[in-house]
Amino acid sequence: MTSLKSKLKEDLTEAIRARDELRSATLRLTLSAITKEEVAGTSARELSDDEVRQVIAREAKKRREAAEAFTQGGRAEQAEREKAESAVLDAYLPQQLSDEELAAIVAQAVAEAKSAGAEGPRAMGAVMKIVSPKVAGLAEGGRVAALVKKSLAG
């Protein structure tokens, strides 16, 4: 089985051959972020597929935030480019949870926290502790936190 990192490298080679500028630039930046992560710390090491996925998720999130900033700044062309780059990266990430799936997991966690005696807005930490491991890599932290907050308030 090939690792996710080698898949990225193969796809980069293909993108270069196909003269797909957007894809090759995006993959090149992502691979350099992975390499940077590998040499960070006291000793260089190979990242696991899960760690590579975390780097890709972080890069995709940066693209989405940049797209939002460009959109608010009235720079639609750059926003489209960032969105397109984010879409390239999303292909390497697990399918994100739908709002309904996430809501069900949060509702279950809120019930679990209540049975443990945590209620109201102060239960946020307890609920997040239950939800986070279940949705790791499948939903963005901000999205999860907003839903938890809403569930606890209502």
TIVO-2410 file (N, C-alpha, C; in nm, 3 decimals):
# residues 154
REC num residu      c1      c2      c3 atome chaine
REC   1      M   0.085  -0.121   0.000     N      A
REC   1      M   0.000   0.000   0.000    CA      A
REC   1      M   0.088   0.125   0.000     C      A
REC   2      T   0.056   0.218  -0.086     N      A
REC   2      T   0.137   0.339  -0.089    CA      A
REC   2      T   0.087   0.437   0.015     C      A
REC   3      S   0.180   0.513   0.067     N      A
REC   3      S   0.142   0.611   0.168    CA      A
REC   3      S   0.074   0.730   0.101     C      A
REC   4      L   0.007   0.808   0.182     N      A
REC   4      L  -0.063   0.926   0.132    CA      A
REC   4      L   0.038   1.025   0.074     C      A
REC   5      K   0.154   1.036   0.139     N      A
REC   5      K   0.256   1.129   0.091    CA      A
REC   5      K   0.305   1.088  -0.049     C      A
REC   6      S   0.330   0.958  -0.070     N      A
REC   6      S   0.377   0.917  -0.203    CA      A
REC   6      S   0.266   0.934  -0.307     C      A
REC   7      K   0.140   0.918  -0.266     N      A
REC   7      K   0.028   0.944  -0.357    CA      A
REC   7      K   0.029   1.091  -0.400     C      A
REC   8      L   0.053   1.181  -0.304     N      A
REC   8      L   0.060   1.323  -0.336    CA      A
REC   8      L   0.173   1.350  -0.436     C      A
REC   9      K   0.288   1.284  -0.414     N      A
REC   9      K   0.402   1.304  -0.505    CA      A
REC   9      K   0.370   1.253  -0.646     C      A
REC  10      E   0.306   1.136  -0.653     N      A
REC  10      E   0.267   1.081  -0.784    CA      A
REC  10      E   0.169   1.175  -0.855     C      A
REC  11      D   0.071   1.224  -0.779     N      A
REC  11      D  -0.028   1.315  -0.837    CA      A
REC  11      D   0.037   1.446  -0.882     C      A
REC  12      L   0.138   1.491  -0.808     N      A
REC  12      L   0.211   1.612  -0.847    CA      A
REC  12      L   0.280   1.589  -0.982     C      A
REC  13      T   0.347   1.476  -0.996     N      A
REC  13      T   0.416   1.443  -1.122    CA      A
REC  13      T   0.316   1.441  -1.237     C      A
REC  14      E   0.200   1.378  -1.214     N      A
REC  14      E   0.094   1.374  -1.317    CA      A
REC  14      E   0.046   1.515  -1.353     C      A
REC  15      A   0.025   1.597  -1.250     N      A
REC  15      A  -0.024   1.734  -1.273    CA      A
REC  15      A   0.077   1.815  -1.353     C      A
REC  16      I   0.206   1.796  -1.324     N      A
REC  16      I   0.310   1.868  -1.398    CA      A
REC  16      I   0.309   1.823  -1.544     C      A
REC  17      R   0.300   1.692  -1.564     N      A
REC  17      R   0.296   1.638  -1.702    CA      A
REC  17      R   0.175   1.691  -1.778     C      A
REC  18      A   0.063   1.703  -1.707     N      A
REC  18      A  -0.061   1.749  -1.772    CA      A
REC  18      A  -0.066   1.902  -1.781     C      A
REC  19      R   0.039   1.967  -1.733     N      A
REC  19      R   0.046   2.113  -1.729    CA      A
REC  19      R  -0.073   2.175  -1.654     C      A
REC  20      D  -0.115   2.106  -1.547     N      A
REC  20      D  -0.224   2.155  -1.463    CA      A
REC  20      D  -0.162   2.244  -1.354     C      A
REC  21      E  -0.154   2.373  -1.385     N      A
REC  21      E  -0.083   2.468  -1.299    CA      A
REC  21      E  -0.144   2.474  -1.158     C      A
REC  22      L  -0.276   2.483  -1.151     N      A
REC  22      L  -0.344   2.495  -1.021    CA      A
REC  22      L  -0.312   2.374  -0.933     C      A
REC  23      R  -0.334   2.256  -0.988     N      A
REC  23      R  -0.313   2.133  -0.913    CA      A
REC  23      R  -0.167   2.115  -0.872     C      A
REC  24      S  -0.075   2.140  -0.965     N      A
REC  24      S   0.067   2.120  -0.932    CA      A
REC  24      S   0.113   2.221  -0.828     C      A
REC  25      A   0.070   2.346  -0.839     N      A
REC  25      A   0.109   2.447  -0.740    CA      A
REC  25      A   0.054   2.410  -0.601     C      A
REC  26      T  -0.072   2.367  -0.597     N      A
REC  26      T  -0.135   2.330  -0.471    CA      A
REC  26      T  -0.064   2.212  -0.407     C      A
REC  27      L  -0.038   2.107  -0.486     N      A
REC  27      L   0.028   1.988  -0.432    CA      A
REC  27      L   0.172   2.018  -0.390     C      A
REC  28      R   0.240   2.103  -0.466     N      A
REC  28      R   0.378   2.140  -0.432    CA      A
REC  28      R   0.380   2.210  -0.296     C      A
REC  29      L   0.290   2.306  -0.275     N      A
REC  29      L   0.283   2.378  -0.147    CA      A
REC  29      L   0.250   2.283  -0.032     C      A
REC  30      T   0.158   2.192  -0.057     N      A
REC  30      T   0.117   2.097   0.047    CA      A
REC  30      T   0.232   2.003   0.082     C      A
REC  31      L   0.304   1.953  -0.019     N      A
REC  31      L   0.418   1.866   0.007    CA      A
REC  31      L   0.527   1.940   0.084     C      A
REC  32      S   0.546   2.068   0.055     N      A
REC  32      S   0.648   2.142   0.130    CA      A
REC  32      S   0.602   2.164   0.274     C      A
REC  33      A   0.471   2.181   0.296     N      A
REC  33      A   0.419   2.193   0.433    CA      A
REC  33      A   0.442   2.061   0.509     C      A
REC  34      I   0.426   1.948   0.439     N      A
REC  34      I   0.448   1.817   0.501    CA      A
REC  34      I   0.595   1.801   0.537     C      A
REC  35      T   0.682   1.837   0.443     N      A
REC  35      T   0.827   1.828   0.468    CA      A
REC  35      T   0.867   1.917   0.585     C      A
REC  36      K   0.811   2.036   0.589     N      A
REC  36      K   0.840   2.131   0.698    CA      A
REC  36      K   0.801   2.068   0.832     C      A
REC  37      E   0.686   2.004   0.834     N      A
REC  37      E   0.637   1.936   0.955    CA      A
REC  37      E   0.732   1.822   0.993     C      A
REC  38      E   0.784   1.751   0.893     N      A
REC  38      E   0.873   1.637   0.919    CA      A
REC  38      E   1.006   1.680   0.979     C      A
REC  39      V   1.055   1.796   0.941     N      A
REC  39      V   1.185   1.841   0.994    CA      A
REC  39      V   1.171   1.930   1.117     C      A
REC  40      A   1.047   1.963   1.153     N      A
REC  40      A   1.025   2.043   1.274    CA      A
REC  40      A   1.056   1.955   1.395     C      A
REC  41      G   1.094   2.016   1.504     N      A
REC  41      G   1.122   1.937   1.624    CA      A
REC  41      G   1.269   1.897   1.630     C      A
REC  42      T   1.300   1.807   1.719     N      A
REC  42      T   1.439   1.773   1.745    CA      A
REC  42      T   1.500   1.683   1.640     C      A
REC  43      S   1.421   1.590   1.583     N      A
REC  43      S   1.478   1.502   1.480    CA      A
REC  43      S   1.380   1.485   1.364     C      A
REC  44      A   1.435   1.475   1.245     N      A
REC  44      A   1.351   1.456   1.125    CA      A
REC  44      A   1.286   1.319   1.132     C      A
REC  45      R   1.162   1.311   1.084     N      A
REC  45      R   1.092   1.183   1.085    CA      A
REC  45      R   0.991   1.181   0.971     C      A
REC  46      E   0.946   1.061   0.940     N      A
REC  46      E   0.844   1.044   0.836    CA      A
REC  46      E   0.708   1.058   0.905     C      A
REC  47      L   0.617   1.136   0.847     N      A
REC  47      L   0.484   1.152   0.906    CA      A
REC  47      L   0.397   1.031   0.871     C      A
REC  48      S   0.309   0.994   0.965     N      A
REC  48      S   0.212   0.888   0.936    CA      A
REC  48      S   0.104   0.944   0.844     C      A
REC  49      D   0.024   0.858   0.784     N      A
REC  49      D  -0.085   0.905   0.697    CA      A
REC  49      D  -0.180   0.998   0.773     C      A
REC  50      D  -0.208   0.965   0.900     N      A
REC  50      D  -0.297   1.051   0.980    CA      A
REC  50      D  -0.238   1.190   0.997     C      A
REC  51      E  -0.106   1.195   1.023     N      A
REC  51      E  -0.041   1.325   1.040    CA      A
REC  51      E  -0.039   1.402   0.908     C      A
REC  52      V  -0.019   1.331   0.798     N      A
REC  52      V  -0.021   1.394   0.666    CA      A
REC  52      V  -0.161   1.451   0.640     C      A
REC  53      R  -0.264   1.372   0.677     N      A
REC  53      R  -0.403   1.420   0.662    CA      A
REC  53      R  -0.426   1.548   0.742     C      A
REC  54      Q  -0.368   1.555   0.864     N      A
REC  54      Q  -0.383   1.676   0.946    CA      A
REC  54      Q  -0.320   1.796   0.877     C      A
REC  55      V  -0.204   1.776   0.817     N      A
REC  55      V  -0.137   1.885   0.744    CA      A
REC  55      V  -0.224   1.928   0.626     C      A
REC  56      I  -0.277   1.831   0.551     N      A
REC  56      I  -0.362   1.862   0.436    CA      A
REC  56      I  -0.487   1.938   0.483     C      A
REC  57      A  -0.546   1.894   0.593     N      A
REC  57      A  -0.666   1.961   0.647    CA      A
REC  57      A  -0.633   2.105   0.685     C      A
REC  58      R  -0.516   2.125   0.747     N      A
REC  58      R  -0.474   2.260   0.788    CA      A
REC  58      R  -0.454   2.347   0.664     C      A
REC  59      E  -0.392   2.292   0.560     N      A
REC  59      E  -0.369   2.366   0.435    CA      A
REC  59      E  -0.504   2.401   0.369     C      A
REC  60      A  -0.596   2.305   0.369     N      A
REC  60      A  -0.728   2.329   0.308    CA      A
REC  60      A  -0.802   2.438   0.384     C      A
REC  61      K  -0.790   2.436   0.517     N      A
REC  61      K  -0.857   2.537   0.600    CA      A
REC  61      K  -0.798   2.675   0.570     C      A
REC  62      K  -0.666   2.682   0.553     N      A
REC  62      K  -0.602   2.811   0.519    CA      A
REC  62      K  -0.661   2.863   0.389     C      A
REC  63      R  -0.680   2.774   0.290     N      A
REC  63      R  -0.734   2.815   0.160    CA      A
REC  63      R  -0.877   2.868   0.176     C      A
REC  64      R  -0.958   2.797   0.256     N      A
REC  64      R  -1.097   2.842   0.276    CA      A
REC  64      R  -1.101   2.979   0.344     C      A
REC  65      E  -1.015   2.998   0.445     N      A
REC  65      E  -1.013   3.126   0.516    CA      A
REC  65      E  -0.965   3.238   0.423     C      A
REC  66      A  -0.865   3.208   0.341     N      A
REC  66      A  -0.814   3.308   0.246    CA      A
REC  66      A  -0.923   3.343   0.145     C      A
REC  67      A  -0.996   3.241   0.098     N      A
REC  67      A  -1.104   3.265   0.001    CA      A
REC  67      A  -1.209   3.358   0.061     C      A
REC  68      E  -1.240   3.335   0.189     N      A
REC  68      E  -1.337   3.420   0.258    CA      A
REC  68      E  -1.286   3.564   0.266     C      A
REC  69      A  -1.159   3.578   0.303     N      A
REC  69      A  -1.099   3.711   0.315    CA      A
REC  69      A  -1.098   3.782   0.180     C      A
REC  70      F  -1.061   3.711   0.073     N      A
REC  70      F  -1.060   3.770  -0.060    CA      A
REC  70      F  -1.200   3.811  -0.104     C      A
REC  71      T  -1.299   3.726  -0.072     N      A
REC  71      T  -1.437   3.757  -0.108    CA      A
REC  71      T  -1.482   3.885  -0.038     C      A
REC  72      Q  -1.452   3.894   0.092     N      A
REC  72      Q  -1.491   4.015   0.168    CA      A
REC  72      Q  -1.417   4.137   0.118     C      A
REC  73      G  -1.295   4.116   0.067     N      A
REC  73      G  -1.217   4.227   0.014    CA      A
REC  73      G  -1.251   4.261  -0.130     C      A
REC  74      G  -1.350   4.192  -0.185     N      A
REC  74      G  -1.393   4.221  -0.321    CA      A
REC  74      G  -1.295   4.172  -0.427     C      A
REC  75      R  -1.216   4.070  -0.394     N      A
REC  75      R  -1.119   4.016  -0.491    CA      A
REC  75      R  -1.163   3.876  -0.531     C      A
REC  76      A  -1.267   3.872  -0.613     N      A
REC  76      A  -1.332   3.746  -0.650    CA      A
REC  76      A  -1.238   3.648  -0.720     C      A
REC  77      E  -1.148   3.700  -0.805     N      A
REC  77      E  -1.058   3.612  -0.879    CA      A
REC  77      E  -0.967   3.532  -0.784     C      A
REC  78      Q  -0.906   3.602  -0.688     N      A
REC  78      Q  -0.821   3.533  -0.591    CA      A
REC  78      Q  -0.902   3.438  -0.505     C      A
REC  79      A  -1.025   3.478  -0.470     N      A
REC  79      A  -1.112   3.393  -0.388    CA      A
REC  79      A  -1.141   3.263  -0.462     C      A
REC  80      E  -1.169   3.272  -0.592     N      A
REC  80      E  -1.196   3.152  -0.673    CA      A
REC  80      E  -1.075   3.060  -0.676     C      A
REC  81      R  -0.958   3.118  -0.689     N      A
REC  81      R  -0.833   3.041  -0.692    CA      A
REC  81      R  -0.816   2.964  -0.561     C      A
REC  82      E  -0.838   3.034  -0.448     N      A
REC  82      E  -0.824   2.969  -0.316    CA      A
REC  82      E  -0.926   2.856  -0.300     C      A
REC  83      K  -1.049   2.881  -0.347     N      A
REC  83      K  -1.154   2.778  -0.338    CA      A
REC  83      K  -1.115   2.656  -0.421     C      A
REC  84      A  -1.060   2.681  -0.540     N      A
REC  84      A  -1.019   2.572  -0.628    CA      A
REC  84      A  -0.906   2.491  -0.564     C      A
REC  85      E  -0.811   2.561  -0.500     N      A
REC  85      E  -0.702   2.491  -0.432    CA      A
REC  85      E  -0.755   2.408  -0.317     C      A
REC  86      S  -0.851   2.463  -0.244     N      A
REC  86      S  -0.912   2.391  -0.132    CA      A
REC  86      S  -0.981   2.265  -0.183     C      A
REC  87      A  -1.048   2.275  -0.298     N      A
REC  87      A  -1.116   2.159  -0.357    CA      A
REC  87      A  -1.016   2.050  -0.395     C      A
REC  88      V  -0.900   2.090  -0.446     N      A
REC  88      V  -0.795   1.993  -0.481    CA      A
REC  88      V  -0.755   1.916  -0.354     C      A
REC  89      L  -0.735   1.988  -0.244     N      A
REC  89      L  -0.692   1.925  -0.119    CA      A
REC  89      L  -0.802   1.840  -0.056     C      A
REC  90      D  -0.927   1.885  -0.069     N      A
REC  90      D  -1.039   1.810  -0.010    CA      A
REC  90      D  -1.046   1.667  -0.064     C      A
REC  91      A  -1.000   1.647  -0.188     N      A
REC  91      A  -1.002   1.514  -0.248    CA      A
REC  91      A  -0.915   1.415  -0.171     C      A
REC  92      Y  -0.819   1.466  -0.093     N      A
REC  92      Y  -0.729   1.378  -0.017    CA      A
REC  92      Y  -0.775   1.357   0.127     C      A
REC  93      L  -0.884   1.423   0.163     N      A
REC  93      L  -0.934   1.414   0.301    CA      A
REC  93      L  -1.056   1.324   0.308     C      A
REC  94      P  -1.082   1.267   0.427     N      A
REC  94      P  -1.204   1.186   0.440    CA      A
REC  94      P  -1.327   1.274   0.417     C      A
REC  95      Q  -1.434   1.211   0.373     N      A
REC  95      Q  -1.560   1.283   0.349    CA      A
REC  95      Q  -1.603   1.351   0.479     C      A
REC  96      Q  -1.633   1.481   0.472     N      A
REC  96      Q  -1.678   1.554   0.590    CA      A
REC  96      Q  -1.818   1.509   0.630     C      A
REC  97      L  -1.847   1.516   0.759     N      A
REC  97      L  -1.980   1.479   0.808    CA      A
REC  97      L  -2.083   1.580   0.759     C      A
REC  98      S  -2.203   1.532   0.730     N      A
REC  98      S  -2.311   1.624   0.692    CA      A
REC  98      S  -2.359   1.693   0.819     C      A
REC  99      D  -2.436   1.801   0.804     N      A
REC  99      D  -2.488   1.873   0.921    CA      A
REC  99      D  -2.573   1.781   1.008     C      A
REC 100      E  -2.652   1.692   0.941     N      A
REC 100      E  -2.740   1.602   1.016    CA      A
REC 100      E  -2.657   1.501   1.098     C      A
REC 101      E  -2.553   1.444   1.035     N      A
REC 101      E  -2.469   1.346   1.106    CA      A
REC 101      E  -2.400   1.412   1.225     C      A
REC 102      L  -2.348   1.533   1.202     N      A
REC 102      L  -2.279   1.605   1.309    CA      A
REC 102      L  -2.377   1.640   1.422     C      A
REC 103      A  -2.497   1.684   1.385     N      A
REC 103      A  -2.598   1.719   1.486    CA      A
REC 103      A  -2.633   1.598   1.572     C      A
REC 104      A  -2.642   1.480   1.511     N      A
REC 104      A  -2.675   1.358   1.586    CA      A
REC 104      A  -2.565   1.324   1.685     C      A
REC 105      I  -2.439   1.336   1.643     N      A
REC 105      I  -2.326   1.308   1.732    CA      A
REC 105      I  -2.324   1.408   1.848     C      A
REC 106      V  -2.347   1.536   1.817     N      A
REC 106      V  -2.348   1.640   1.920    CA      A
REC 106      V  -2.463   1.617   2.018     C      A
REC 107      A  -2.582   1.585   1.966     N      A
REC 107      A  -2.698   1.562   2.053    CA      A
REC 107      A  -2.670   1.446   2.150     C      A
REC 108      Q  -2.609   1.341   2.098     N      A
REC 108      Q  -2.575   1.225   2.181    CA      A
REC 108      Q  -2.474   1.266   2.289     C      A
REC 109      A  -2.376   1.347   2.252     N      A
REC 109      A  -2.273   1.391   2.347    CA      A
REC 109      A  -2.332   1.483   2.454     C      A
REC 110      V  -2.428   1.569   2.413     N      A
REC 110      V  -2.493   1.659   2.509    CA      A
REC 110      V  -2.570   1.575   2.611     C      A
REC 111      A  -2.641   1.472   2.564     N      A
REC 111      A  -2.716   1.382   2.653    CA      A
REC 111      A  -2.620   1.310   2.748     C      A
REC 112      E  -2.507   1.265   2.694     N      A
REC 112      E  -2.406   1.197   2.775    CA      A
REC 112      E  -2.352   1.290   2.884     C      A
REC 113      A  -2.324   1.414   2.847     N      A
REC 113      A  -2.271   1.512   2.943    CA      A
REC 113      A  -2.374   1.544   3.050     C      A
REC 114      K  -2.503   1.555   3.008     N      A
REC 114      K  -2.610   1.582   3.104    CA      A
REC 114      K  -2.621   1.470   3.206     C      A
REC 115      S  -2.612   1.347   3.157     N      A
REC 115      S  -2.622   1.233   3.250    CA      A
REC 115      S  -2.504   1.230   3.347     C      A
REC 116      A  -2.394   1.294   3.306     N      A
REC 116      A  -2.277   1.302   3.395    CA      A
REC 116      A  -2.285   1.427   3.483     C      A
REC 117      G  -2.393   1.504   3.468     N      A
REC 117      G  -2.415   1.620   3.554    CA      A
REC 117      G  -2.370   1.753   3.496     C      A
REC 118      A  -2.325   1.756   3.372     N      A
REC 118      A  -2.282   1.882   3.311    CA      A
REC 118      A  -2.397   1.937   3.227     C      A
REC 119      E  -2.440   2.060   3.260     N      A
REC 119      E  -2.550   2.120   3.185    CA      A
REC 119      E  -2.525   2.265   3.153     C      A
REC 120      G  -2.601   2.318   3.056     N      A
REC 120      G  -2.591   2.459   3.020    CA      A
REC 120      G  -2.460   2.493   2.951     C      A
REC 121      P  -2.437   2.623   2.931     N      A
REC 121      P  -2.318   2.668   2.859    CA      A
REC 121      P  -2.186   2.621   2.922     C      A
REC 122      R  -2.187   2.598   3.053     N      A
REC 122      R  -2.063   2.555   3.120    CA      A
REC 122      R  -2.024   2.412   3.082     C      A
REC 123      A  -2.115   2.339   3.020     N      A
REC 123      A  -2.087   2.200   2.983    CA      A
REC 123      A  -2.009   2.191   2.851     C      A
REC 124      M  -1.983   2.305   2.791     N      A
REC 124      M  -1.916   2.309   2.661    CA      A
REC 124      M  -1.790   2.220   2.657     C      A
REC 125      G  -1.702   2.235   2.754     N      A
REC 125      G  -1.578   2.158   2.758    CA      A
REC 125      G  -1.604   2.009   2.766     C      A
REC 126      A  -1.698   1.970   2.852     N      A
REC 126      A  -1.730   1.828   2.869    CA      A
REC 126      A  -1.785   1.770   2.739     C      A
REC 127      V  -1.873   1.843   2.673     N      A
REC 127      V  -1.933   1.795   2.548    CA      A
REC 127      V  -1.827   1.787   2.438     C      A
REC 128      M  -1.743   1.889   2.429     N      A
REC 128      M  -1.637   1.890   2.327    CA      A
REC 128      M  -1.542   1.772   2.346     C      A
REC 129      K  -1.517   1.738   2.473     N      A
REC 129      K  -1.427   1.626   2.504    CA      A
REC 129      K  -1.486   1.494   2.451     C      A
REC 130      I  -1.619   1.483   2.454     N      A
REC 130      I  -1.686   1.362   2.405    CA      A
REC 130      I  -1.691   1.363   2.252     C      A
REC 131      V  -1.724   1.479   2.194     N      A
REC 131      V  -1.744   1.490   2.050    CA      A
REC 131      V  -1.613   1.485   1.971     C      A
REC 132      S  -1.512   1.557   2.017     N      A
REC 132      S  -1.388   1.572   1.939    CA      A
REC 132      S  -1.328   1.443   1.886     C      A
REC 133      P  -1.307   1.341   1.970     N      A
REC 133      P  -1.246   1.219   1.915    CA      A
REC 133      P  -1.335   1.151   1.809     C      A
REC 134      K  -1.467   1.165   1.823     N      A
REC 134      K  -1.559   1.100   1.729    CA      A
REC 134      K  -1.559   1.166   1.592     C      A
REC 135      V  -1.531   1.297   1.588     N      A
REC 135      V  -1.540   1.369   1.461    CA      A
REC 135      V  -1.403   1.414   1.409     C      A
REC 136      A  -1.295   1.372   1.473     N      A
REC 136      A  -1.160   1.414   1.432    CA      A
REC 136      A  -1.139   1.389   1.283     C      A
REC 137      G  -1.106   1.495   1.211     N      A
REC 137      G  -1.080   1.483   1.069    CA      A
REC 137      G  -1.205   1.478   0.983     C      A
REC 138      L  -1.322   1.470   1.046     N      A
REC 138      L  -1.446   1.459   0.969    CA      A
REC 138      L  -1.530   1.587   0.974     C      A
REC 139      A  -1.493   1.678   1.064     N      A
REC 139      A  -1.563   1.805   1.074    CA      A
REC 139      A  -1.466   1.907   1.133     C      A
REC 140      E  -1.474   2.030   1.085     N      A
REC 140      E  -1.386   2.136   1.133    CA      A
REC 140      E  -1.422   2.176   1.275     C      A
REC 141      G  -1.321   2.202   1.355     N      A
REC 141      G  -1.340   2.237   1.496    CA      A
REC 141      G  -1.438   2.350   1.520     C      A
REC 142      G  -1.427   2.455   1.439     N      A
REC 142      G  -1.516   2.571   1.456    CA      A
REC 142      G  -1.661   2.535   1.432     C      A
REC 143      R  -1.683   2.450   1.333     N      A
REC 143      R  -1.819   2.405   1.300    CA      A
REC 143      R  -1.876   2.323   1.416     C      A
REC 144      V  -1.792   2.236   1.472     N      A
REC 144      V  -1.834   2.151   1.584    CA      A
REC 144      V  -1.867   2.238   1.705     C      A
REC 145      A  -1.776   2.330   1.739     N      A
REC 145      A  -1.794   2.416   1.856    CA      A
REC 145      A  -1.922   2.499   1.845     C      A
REC 146      A  -1.948   2.553   1.725     N      A
REC 146      A  -2.068   2.634   1.705    CA      A
REC 146      A  -2.194   2.551   1.729     C      A
REC 147      L  -2.194   2.428   1.680     N      A
REC 147      L  -2.310   2.340   1.696    CA      A
REC 147      L  -2.329   2.300   1.842     C      A
REC 148      V  -2.218   2.272   1.910     N      A
REC 148      V  -2.226   2.236   2.052    CA      A
REC 148      V  -2.281   2.354   2.132     C      A
REC 149      K  -2.230   2.473   2.104     N      A
REC 149      K  -2.275   2.594   2.174    CA      A
REC 149      K  -2.426   2.613   2.154     C      A
REC 150      K  -2.469   2.596   2.029     N      A
REC 150      K  -2.611   2.613   1.994    CA      A
REC 150      K  -2.697   2.509   2.067     C      A
REC 151      S  -2.648   2.384   2.071     N      A
REC 151      S  -2.723   2.276   2.138    CA      A
REC 151      S  -2.736   2.301   2.287     C      A
REC 152      L  -2.631   2.355   2.348     N      A
REC 152      L  -2.633   2.379   2.492    CA      A
REC 152      L  -2.719   2.501   2.527     C      A
REC 153      A  -2.725   2.599   2.437     N      A
REC 153      A  -2.802   2.719   2.463    CA      A
REC 153      A  -2.952   2.693   2.449     C      A
REC 154      G  -2.984   2.604   2.352     N      A
REC 154      G  -3.126   2.581   2.320    CA      A
REC 154      G  -3.179   2.471   2.401     C      A
***
